[in-house]
Amino acid sequence: MDGRGLLRSMKVFGSVEGLRTVRSAWRQRRTDAWGTPPRGPERARVPGLAEAAEPAPGGGTIRFARSSLRLCVSAGGTVFWGWDGAGPLPSYALAGEAPEPDPRAALEPDTDGGWRVVSERVTVAVSRHGAVEIRTPGGLLLRRDLPPRWWEPVGVAGVGDSSGAADSFGVARWVQRSEVPADARFFGLGGRSGGLRLRDGSYGLRRTASRRGSGGGEGRGAGFGPGSGSRTGLRLGFGSGSRSGSGSGSKLGSGSRSGPGDVPPHLAMPVQFVVSDAGTHLVFHDNSWDGRVTLSEGEEGAGSGHDRPGTGEVRMEGGPLRCWVVVGTPARVLHGWAALTGAPALPPSWALGPQHARAGAGGAAEVRRAVDAYREHGLPLSVVHLDAGYPDAGHTDTGHPDVGHSDDLSGLAEELRKEGVRLVAVAEPAVRAEPGGRPHDADLREARGVRGLAAARAGYEGLRRLRPDERPFLLSRSGWAGAQRYGGTWTDGLPAGWPGLRASLSLVLGLGLCGVPYSGPDVEGSGADGGSSPELFLRRYQLAAWLPLFRTRAGTGPGPHEPWEYGPEIAEYARVALAERERLRPYFTTLARLARMTGAPYVRPVWWGTPEDRALRDCEDAFLLGDSLLVAPVLTHGADRRAVRLPRGRWYDTATGRAYEGPGQVLLDAPLSRVPVLARAGTVLPVRGEGGGTVLEVWAPAAGRTGGGLVVRDTGDGWEPAEIERYQSRLADGRVVVERVTDDGVAEAGLPVRVRGI
């Protein structure tokens, strides 16, 4: 981060967050200067002209004058290419073996001395200079990756191999530039707080975090220096007690190179999700080294003017240059990404309920008081997290009179479990810098980006061995591509005030597009930023109630932290929001199962089903919860109405029952008591009935149209397979009919039906 970037951080985030970013950036620069030697002489290299090609299943290898390109299209349409012998494996991101090549796709000569591979879902063309083009079967251009450039140390053996590592600084750094259609919009790069849509700017790929201190729930920031021993801030939590689940938090590194409006990301990954009129695609540069992505949106020419394509640039400090591209609809893209990097972990059913984190060191008595207080105020509670600062919450030194040993913590966990509340603890593994040591050599510089991923894997696999009949629950605040295989993540350390509320939504949506569907922000009281108003706390609470992970946090600072501490009105409105989430628990269960099966996130951008709608691509203040609901949270101070842009079709305001037709924009009431939520016409939504059973809530389809929905019932917290139930809705003689669709035809619904919208 240069001086202008530091000043921009100050302006965007205010004095507190800006100072944290500045300190973090300078600390990382000092660390890098101490831990690594300066680069010596380098020489630049480009591929040169194509000279020969060797066909292979799904593609082949094209040899250039000074490099080689391996190209393969899988049977599912996923494209891989790697330069200088880089293959799909070994990879931290892939869940297993590389996908099987498409036997029908073959490498064949193209025009002007180039080569191409044609498959059912995608066409890949390679120019004689080494540019790679991805096109739809109809010939529309999705992206063009220009010939790469390497900078290699002079006189260092081992440079140019697929591992990307030699000794000292004996690695080749590289840059890959690309072009996309002029109308394309960029998303992804992990969790980003500056907005769902990635504006023009440079985005760092190092997993970073500002330093707040353990009382704030972030652990300690990295501070490697000569003769120092310190934590990287990696926190991994395990379930405490004889049968409790686990939670984790993680944080890697420091420093803060980020895009416009961003705070340093906890979970960054080189995954871009690109949407244009031509189609949707995901591109992943499978390289865990430190790097930076620079993006610039294009511009369409007016009249007879020429289009200016959008551009992207990926720079890496070392490691292999290899890339994956998945094309199709948004749903197909995320399904292909999950097939490549692993299906998202399925959280236990109790993890979809309301959770609460206790900061500080109050011990068992404080936990007991918190559970009793929630019950006294009529607020359901499923999980209590023992956050940083609790004795024995993942640490070896305790001695607290209330919770002195792990057996005591186990007893508390078992006691709460009988009351329907799980206890989750936190651990903080670390990498220590020893005096005289040299921490960021080539191996560590490569692995630094995936330590959080490795810690999450260790925790997940350990819990599976410990409790083979129960699904693990694991949260990791940092990670990398493939982190969804082991659990979810939460977002904190955001800007103070209302900008932080908007940032939390951007983070959850962005993580979902990178394949991490289970996430959510911490809902913190006034102690988090020195003065949250009752209105801001409630709007945070209302937003979080519609997100996959719903977790409140009580800090140790002055001021109110719990809903009832803000007064009876705020407490009542919070109770309403939580009651609606609990009513929708069968729907959240369904979304969790579908995420596991298909890779589709619970929370989706409003353009998810209609990516061709350009107006929706720029919408960042609302989201779809599954296919059925559109949620429009209030993100600005004092608002009691807000504009909502609708996808095509009919939508019902769930509070008033009024119908609206999309596409278009409508103005809806948004009183302090609720946020606008709309239901898609014809949707069949599983909800919890008064007796606790599942009820099908159907919103009337438009005349001449049908609707439907999916239901996956809760099968417990083990590994029992679940069945997808399909329902359809239609109008017949003025009444709404709901039927179950089976392999044998249409049958009665078999569940109680509640009709709305008529």
N, C-alpha and C positions, 0 to 999 in steps of 0.2 A: 504494500500500500504506500503510495507516494504522499507528499504533503497535501495535495489537493484532495486526495481520497480521505485523509484524516479530517480535513476541514469539513468535507461533505458529511462524514459520520457525525460530527458535532452538530451540524445544522439539522440533520434528519432526526436524530435521536435525543437531542437535548444534552444538557451538561453531564448527567450521570451516565447514560448509555454511551455518549460520545467519548467520555473519558475512559470508560472501560475498553472501548474499541481501540482507542489510541494506545493505551498501556499494553493491551494484548498484542497489537501490531509491533510495537517497538520491542517487546519482550521476545517475540518470535524472531525478529531480525537479529537481535543480539545472540539468541540461541543458535541460529543458523551460522552466523559469523564465527562463533566459537567452536561449533561441533563439526564443521566441514572445512576442508582446505579449499583455497581458491582454485578455480578452473585454470588449467594450463592452455596451451595453444590448441585450437580446434580447426577442423576443416568442414566445410559444408558439402552436402551430397544430395543429389536428386536421382530419381530412377534412371533417367536417360530414355532411349528409344527401345521399344519392344523388339526382341530378336527371335524368340521362339516360344512355343507353348506346348505343354504336356497335359493332354486331357486326363481327367479322373472323374469318378462318379460325382455328379452334382456340379462339376466345374473343372478345375484343374489348376496348373501353375503356369504363370506367364513370366518369362524371363526377360528382364530389361538389361541394358548395358551395365548398370551398376547396382542392380537390385533384383528382387523377385517378388511376385505377388501370388499368394495362394488364395483361391476363390472357390466357395462352395455354397450352393443353394440346397437347403434341407427339404425333406419331403413336405414339411408344413409351410414352406415358403420363406423361412428365415434365412437371411443372407449373412455369410461370414467372409471376411477377407483379412489377411494378415501379411505384412511385409517382412522380408528378410528371414523367412523360415518360421515366423511366429504362427503357431497353431492354436486351436481352441483350448487345448489343455497343455500344462496345468493352469487352472483358473480358480481364484477364490470365489468368483461369482456363480459359476455353473453348479447346478445341483448334482450332477452326475456326469455321465458321458455326454459328449457332444451329440447333437441330433443327427439322425441318419440322413445321408445325402439323398436327394431326389434322383432316382435311377433314370427318370425320363429327361432330366436336364443335362445338357451336354455343352461343352465349350466349342464354339464354332467361330470361324473368321467373321469379322465385321468390316464395315467400310473404313477406308483410309488407314489400313494396317492395324486396326484394333481387333478386339475379340468381344464376344458376348455369350451370355447364358440365358436361355429362354425357358421359363417354367410357367406353370399354370397361374401362379399368383403374382409373379414379379419377373421383370426382365433386367438383367445386369449387363451393362456395356462398359468395357475398359478401352480407353483410347491408347494409341501407340506411345503416348507420353506418360501414361500411368494414371489418368483421371478415371474415376469410377462413378458411373451414373446408375441410379436406381429409378426405374420407370414402372408404371402400372402396366398390366397386360394390354391396355388400350393405347399405350405409348406416351402417357402423360408423365412429365418429369417430376419426381418427388424430391430428389437431391442429387447434387453433383459434388463429389469429393475430388478436389484438385490434386495433382501429384504432390506427395509429401516432401518435406525437406528435413534432413538430419544434420546435426552438428556433432562431429565425432572428435574425441581427444586424439591428438596426433601422437603416434608411437605407443599406444596402449593396446596390449593384446586382449582379445576377447570381445572387442567392440563389434556390434552388428549381429551377435547371435540372438536367438529368440528369448533368452532370459533377460536381456537388457542390462546385465550387470557384469562388471569386471572387478578391478580393485580400485581403491581410493575413489577418484572421480572418473573412473574409466567406464563411463556409460554415455550412450548417445542420447542427447535430448532431441526432441523433434517437434515439428508443427504440421498440422493438417488443416487446410482451409477448405471450406465447402460453400456451396450456393444452394438456396432453396427458392421456391416461387416467390414472386413479389408480394403476394397476399398472405404468406405463411406467418404463423404466430408460434413462438417458442414457449415451451413449458418444461417443468421437471428440474433436473440438476439436484435432486434430493429435496430436503425441506428448505424453502426459501421464504423469508419474511417480507420481502419487498413487494410482493404481489404474485398472484398465480401466473400471470403472463410475464415472461422475462423480457424486460425492456432492454434497449441498447445499453451495453456496458460489459464489463469484465467481471467474471464470477470465479472466485477461488474454489479449488477442489479439496483443500486441506480441511479435515475435520477440526473445527475450532470452537471455542466458547469464551465468553467474557467471564471474568472472575468475580464471584459474588460472595464466596465464603460458604462454609458448610451449613450455617444456619439458614441460608437461602435455598438450600436444596441442590446446589450445583457442585458440591465438593470443591477441591482445590484445583486451580488452573495450573497448567504446566509451567515450570520455571527452571528448565535446565540451565545450569551455569557451572563454571569451573568449581569443582569441589563440592557441589551441592547434591543432595539426594532428595528427590521430590517425586510426587505422584504426577502421572499424566492426567489425573482427574477421571480415569476410567472407573465407573461404578457399576457393579454387577450385583444384582440382588437375588437372593434365594429365599424360598418360603421357609419361615421358621416355624417350629412346632412339629408335632409328630405327623401331622397330615396336612399342613397348610401348603398353599401354592407358593410361587416365588415371584418377586418383582426385581427389576434391575434398572439402574440408571447408569449411563455411561457417558464419558466425555473424553475426547481426545484432543491433545495438542493445544496450541494457542495460536495467536496471529489472527489476521482478519482481512484477507483480501476478499472482497465481495462486491456484488453488483450494486446498482443504484437502489437505495432504499433498503438494502439488506443489513441484517446484523450477522456476525459470524455464525455460520451454520453448524449445528451439532452433527447432522447426518447429511453429508454431501456426497454425490456420486456423479460420474460422467455419463448421465443418462438424459438425453434430450427427447422430449415428446413434441413432435412438430405437426401442426394442423394447417392444411391449405385446401383450396378448392380441388386440387388434384387428388387429394387423399390424405390419410394420416399415417405417420410412421414414427417409430421409436428407433433411436440410434444410441448405441452403447459402445464407448471406447474402453475396452477391457484392459485397464492399466491402473494400478493402485498407487502409482507414484504421485508426488505433488505436481499440480498443474493448474491451468487456468483456461476457462472457456470465455471467449469474447463473442458476443452476439450483436447483430445489427439487422433490424427489420428492413424489408424492402419497401419499394414505393412503386405503385402502378403509374404508368405514363398517362397523362391527360391528352385527349385528342390523338394527335399523331405521334406523341412522344413515346419513347421507349420505356419499358419496365426496367426498374432497377431491382435485381434479385436481392433477397435477404442473404446475409452471409454469416458464417460461423467460423471460428478458429479455435482449435484445441492445441494447447502447448503443454508438453509434458517434460519433466526434468530428467526422464530416463524411462527404461522399461520398454516392453514390446509395443509396436504399433499394430494393433489388431482391432477389429470393429465388427459389431453385430447390428443388423438392421431388421426390424420386424415391421411389416406393412399390413394395412387393412383398415377396417373400422376401428374406433377406439376399443370396443369390446374384444375384437379379434386380436388387436395389438397386445392388450394386457394379458389375454389368454396365452398368446405365444411367448410373452415375456415370462409368465409364470412357468410355462413348460420348460423354458431355458434355464431359469435361475431358481426354480423351486416353488411349490405351492405355498401360499401363506399359512403359517401356523394357525390352528383353530383354537382360540382361547376357550377356557372352560366357561360354562354358561354363567357362572357367578361373576365372571370378569366383565360381562356386559351390563352389570348393575352399577349403582353409584359407589364410587370409591373415595376415600379420604386419606390424606397424608398428614402425619403429625411431625412437625419439626421440633428439634430440641431434645432434651434428655429427661423427660418427665417420668419415664418408666411405665410399668404396668398400671399404676394407679391413674395416670393421665389417660392412657388408652381406655381404661374402663370408664372413666368420666366422659370421654368423647362419645363412646358408644351409647351410654345412657342418655346423654344430651340429645343425640339425634333421635332416639326413640321417644324421649319426652316431648320433642317439638314436632313429632309426626313425620319425620323425614326418613325414608328407608335408607339402609346402608348395607352394602354387601362386602366391602373390603376396607381394612385399615392398613395403611402403609406406615411402617416405622422408618421415618426418613433419616437423613444424615444427622448425627448427633445423638441418636439413641444408643444406649449401652447394649452391647452384644448384638447389634443389628448388622451382622456381617463383620464384626471386629473381634480381635482376640483379647484385648484388654478391656475389662468392664469394671466390676467393683461397685456398681450402683446398688444401693440397698433394696430398691424395688425389683430390679431385674439384674441379678448378679451373675447368673449362669444360663447357658443355653437351655438347661432343663426347665428353669423357671419360665423362659420365653415359650418353650414347648407347651408347658401347662396352660399358659395364657391363651395360646393358639387353639388348644383343644377346647378350652372353656368357651371361647368365642365361636368356635365352629359349631358347637351344639346350639348356639343362638342364631345360626345362619350368617355369621360374619367371619370372613377369612382374614388372617393376619399375614402380612407380607413384609419382609425385611430387605435391607439393602446391603450389598457388599461393595468394596472399593479395591479391586485389584489394581496394581500399579507397576510401572517400569521405573526402577530406581537408577538415578545417575550417580555413579561412584566417582570419588575424587580421582582425577587422572584418567578417567575413562573417556572414550570417544563415541557418543551416542548417535548420530544420524548417518555410519558407513552405508555401502550400497544396500545391504540386506535390510537394515533397519529403515532406510529411507523408502524402500519398497513396501515394507510391512506396516509402516506407521498408519497408513490409511485403513488397514483391515484388522487392527488389534481389537477394536470394538466388536467386529464381526466374529472374530475368533473367540472372544470372551463369551459372547452370546451363545455361540455353538457349544462351548464347554458347559455353560450353565444348563442349556436345554438338554444336552445328552446326559448330563449328570442327573438331572431331575427325572428323566425317563428311566434311568436305571434304578433310581431310588424309589420311584412310584410308578411302576410299569403300567398300572391299570388306570392311571389318571393323566389327563392332558396337562402338560406343564403350563404355567403362566409366567411369562418373562417379558420384562420391558427393558430396553436398552436405549439410552439417549443418544448413543453414537453407533455407527456401523458402516456398512457399505452395501453395494449391490448384492442382493441375496439375503439381506437381513430379515426379510419377511419369513424365511424358513423357520426362524427360531422364536419369533414373537413380534411385539409391537414397539412403539416408541411414544414418548410424550414430549411436549414442547414447552420450554420455559426459558427464562433469561431473555424475554422479549422486551421491546421498548415499553416504557411506562405509558400509562394513560390509554386514550382511545386508539392511538396508532398500534399499540400492542394487541388490541382486540382484533383489528383488521389483519394484523400479521399472523395471528394464530390460525385464522381461517385459511390464509394463503399456504401456510406450512402443511396443514392437514391435506388440503387438495393436492398440493405438489407432491407430497409423499405418496399419495394414492396413485398418481400417474407414474410414479417410479416403482410401483409394485409393492408398497408398504401400506396395506389398507387399514390396519388397526393402530390408530394414533389419536391424540387429542391434547389440548392444552391444560395446564394446571389452572384452576380457578382460584386465585389468591385474593386475600383480603387487603386491607389498607397497608398492612405491614410490608407488602411486596414492593410498593413503589412510593411509600411515604405519603399516601393520601388518596386512595381510591374513593370516589364518591359512592353513595348507595346506588345511584343510577348505573354507574359503570360496573360495579360489582354484579348487579342484577343482569345487565346485558351480557356480561361474561358468562354468568351462570346459565342464562337462557340459550346462548350459542352452544355451550359445551354439552347441554342436555340433548342436543341433536347430533352429536358427534360419536364416533365408535367408542372411544375411551373417555369416560366422564369421571374426572377426579378433581376434588377440591383439595386445597392445602391451607392449613392453619399455621402461620408463621409464628415467630417469637417477638416480632416488633410491636410497637404500640398501636392502638386502634383496633377496631373490630375486624374479625376474621371470619366468623361463622354467619350464616344467613340471618339468624334470629338476633344477632348483635347489631344489625342495621335497622332494627325496628320492626313492628308487627306487619306493616304493609309489605316491605321487602321480603320478609319471611314467608308471607302468604303467597306472594307471586313466585318465589323460589319453589315453594311446595307444589304449586300448580305445574310448573315446568317439569319437576321431577316426577310428578304423578303421570304426566303425559308420556314421559319416557318409559316408565314402568308399564303403562298400558300398551306401549308399542314393543315391549320386550320380545314377543313372538316374531315381530318383523325384524328386529335386530338379530335374533337368532338365525332367521332365514338369510339375512345379508352376510352373516359370518360364514355360514355354510357355503353360500354361493361364492364368496371370495376364495374360500379354500378350493372349490371345484373349478372355478373359471378364472380366477385372478382379478375379477372386477372389484374395485373398491366399494366400500359402503357409501362413501361420500364422493360425488362426482361433479365435475364442472357442468354448468347448465347446457353446454353444447354437446354433451356426451352422446345423445341420440341423433343430433343434427349438426355435425361438425361443419357442414356446408353453410350454416347460418353465420355470416360474418359478424353480425351485431352481437351474437351470443359469445363469440370467441373473445370479445373484449369485456365480458361481464365477469367481475371478480368479487362481487358482494353478495352472491347468493349461490346455492348449490342444490343438487339433486341428492336425496337420500334414497338410494336404490333407484328403481324406475318409477316409483309411485308418487313420491312427495318432492315438492320444491320448497325449500326453506330459505327465507329471506331475513336474516338476522339484522338487528339494528346496530349499526357500527358508528354512529355519530351522536354527539351530545345533544340532548334536548329534542330528538326527533320523536314525533308521535304519528307520523305517516312516512311512507317511503315508496319510491318507484321500484317496480319489479318488472324485469323483462322476461316474457314467457316464451318458451319453445312453442312450436306449432301444436295445434290441438286445443281441446277444451280443458280448462282447469277450474277447480272449485276452491274458493276460500274456505278452509275447514272450520273457521270460526263463525262465518255468516251463512255459508252454503251458497253464496252467490257465484255464478258461473262467469268465466272470462274466456275469450277466444284468443289464441295465439296463432302465429307469432305477433308480437307487439309488446307495448309497455303499458302497464296499468299502475294506478296509484292506490295503495292499500293502507288502511288504518294499522298503526303499530303502537298501541298504547303501552304504557309501562308494564302492564300485566301480561303481555305476550308478544311474540314476534309473528309476522305473517307466515303461514304455512298453507300451501296449496296442494290439492290432490288431483292427479291426472284422471280425467273422465274415463270410466270403465275399469279403473284399477280395482283389484281384489286384494285387500290388505289384511294380513293376519294380526289380530290384536288380542289383548287379554280381556276376557269377560269378567263380570262381577264375581263369579264363582271361582275365578282363576284359570278356567279353561280357555281354549282358543276359539275366537269368533272371527268370521270372515266379514270384514267391513268393506262394502262395495259402494263405489261412487258411480252414479248412473252414467252409462255411456251415452254419447250423443246419438241423435236419431240416425238410423242407418249405419251406425258403427258398432263395433264390438270392443271388448276389453278383456282383461285377464290379469293373472298374477301367479306367482310361485309361492309355495309354502314348504318350509323344511322344519319339521317339528323337533323339539329338544329331546335328544336321546340320552341326556346325562353328560357327565364330565369325563367319560371314558372314551374308548375308541370304537364304539358301536357305529356301524354304517347308518347313514341317514338317507331317506328317500325324498326325492323332489316330487311334490304334488303340484299338478297344474290345474288351474281353474280358469274358466272363461265366463264372461258376463255378456248379456245381450238384452235387448228390449223385445218383449213379446206381448202384444195387445196392451201396451201402455204400462206394463210392469217389468221390473228387472228380474231376470232369471240368472242364477249362478249355477254352473255345472262343473263337475270334475272331469277332466280329459284324461283318459287312460289309453293304454295300447289297444284295448278292446272296444274303444269308442267313448261315448259320453255317458256319464252316470250322474246320479244325484250328488250334491256337494258333500253330504255326510257330516257337515259342521253347521252350527247355527250361523245364520246370515243376517246382517244388519245393513239395510239400504239407506244411503244418504244421497243428497243431491236432487231429490224429487219433492 
